[in-house]
Amino acid sequence: MNIVAITPRTPAAAMGIQVGDELVSINDRTISDVIDYEFYAADEDIEVVIKRAGIDQKICITKSLDEELGIVIQPMKIRSCANNCIFCFVHQNPPGVREALNFKDGDFRFSFLHGHYITMTNMGPKQLERVVEQHLSPLYISVHVTDPDLRQKMLLYNKEDHFLEKLKYLTDHNIELHTQIVLCPGWNDGKILLQTIRDLRQFAPSIQSVSIVPVGLTKYRDNLPQLDSYTQETARDFLEWFEVRQAEFDVPDIRRFVYLSDEFFILANKPIPEDDYYGEFSMVENGVGQCRDFANRFQASLPMLPPQLKKPTRLIFPTGKLGYTFLSKTIGSTLDAIINLEYEIISINNEWLGADLVTVTGLVPARDVVTQLKHVKQADAIYLSYRMFSEDGITLDDHTREEIEKKLGIPVYIHHEDMLEILKPWT
């Protein structure tokens, strides 16, 4: 691994290790990425082998356990997914999506580091052994279905991947797992779903949770398997079916084992569950408890919200079609009472991906925001949810906040669903 930086005043700097050297091994263990490095560099007495000008050099270093060695190596390359899942978003992306969305991530290292969901089909014995040795826990696993034949049909992996054996190996070695099922009507629901949950339940408590989310489809599905989205009726039917069976999924000493995403409740026009449904809200970023978490944080902010703004102010809050009703009910009456505040919550139809198919805020593209807000002539600011942007500030269709602002001619801000943060500049 190439060394790209040396931290000043560290053992590596003191021993003359340089940028441009190649890190070969630490204590006779080959270094293949930053996880290897962090794991093996944690010892007090280490032997580092670097390659400089084609020649290996051994350097012995003694340091304290909590002392940083000081080597920065090149970033990891993400290992791609080995599947062609019938519902994979990569295969139903339109032209013009940001580049990263056309890559299928199947890397267990990024599952550990960043909570990415992986299927494990491309994990062999060496990768599994590494997870155990370095205790890369927790991992986040996309299960979808445990029946071997249906796994091959849904994941299009075309061979037995010994999934349950992998789960057993990891859980036998105390690796904590959080799992996910993308539910496709007529494919992995009903009896198949029951069997999948039972198969996962046997590995509890090492398997800490099962999140069930409805399949997401776009209008770009030419030559792909026929799949149906959940509707209000089918979402209600599923909730009723699930509620009857919820008790049999419980696991002793785990508050709740199986969680349903917010989308099911909103689609079915059912109330979002209360706090006790979500426990520690550990699955919020997977769409499980986002609405309740937002409502709780908004409720907690009420005593601190300003009774009035310093001057008449008009603010616009675009949102996905799915969350429009929830958001209006949650914040509407409170904002109505603030003097000098005029606001509008606007539901954005996702015409780019399919207005009746894609309704979540996180997938709203900039082009639909611009097109559908062109009628807004007088506003002091437009606030877009951070969920519409990547970590680098890029929308699904590769636009920046600044580009949206320029096209609309109105100040545009990215908010983190914090009403105090939003209103502070106007008070």
Sequence and secondary structure as in RCSB ss.txt:
>XXXX:A:sequence
MNIVAITPRTPAAAMGIQVGDELVSINDRTISDVIDYEFYAADEDIEVVIKRAGIDQKICITKSLDEELGIVIQP
MKIRSCANNCIFCFVHQNPPGVREALNFKDGDFRFSFLHGHYITMTNMGPKQLERVVEQHLSPLYISVHVTDPDL
RQKMLLYNKEDHFLEKLKYLTDHNIELHTQIVLCPGWNDGKILLQTIRDLRQFAPSIQSVSIVPVGLTKYRDNLP
QLDSYTQETARDFLEWFEVRQAEFDVPDIRRFVYLSDEFFILANKPIPEDDYYGEFSMVENGVGQCRDFANRFQA
SLPMLPPQLKKPTRLIFPTGKLGYTFLSKTIGSTLDAIINLEYEIISINNEWLGADLVTVTGLVPARDVVTQLKH
VKQADAIYLSYRMFSEDGITLDDHTREEIEKKLGIPVYIHHEDMLEILKPWT
>XXXX:A:secstr
 BEEEE TTSHHHHTT  TT EEEEETTEE  SHHHHHHHTTSSEEEEEEEETTEEEEEEEE  TTS   EEE  
    B     TT GGGG  TT  GGGGS B  HHHHHHH  EE  TT  HHHHHHHHHTT   EEEE S   HHH
HHHHH   S   HHHHHHHHHHTT  EEEEEEE TTTSSHHHHHHHHHHHHTTTTTEEEEEEEE    S  TTS 
      HHHHHHHHHHHHHHGGGG BTTBS SEEE HHHHHHTT     HHHHTTTTTGGGTSSHHHHHHHHHHH
HGGGS SEEEEEEEEEEEEETTTHHHHHHHHHHHHHTSEEEEEEEEEE  TTT TTT   GGG  HHHHHHHTTT
  S SEEEEEGGGB TTSBBTTS BHHHHHHHHTS EEEE S HHHHHGGG 
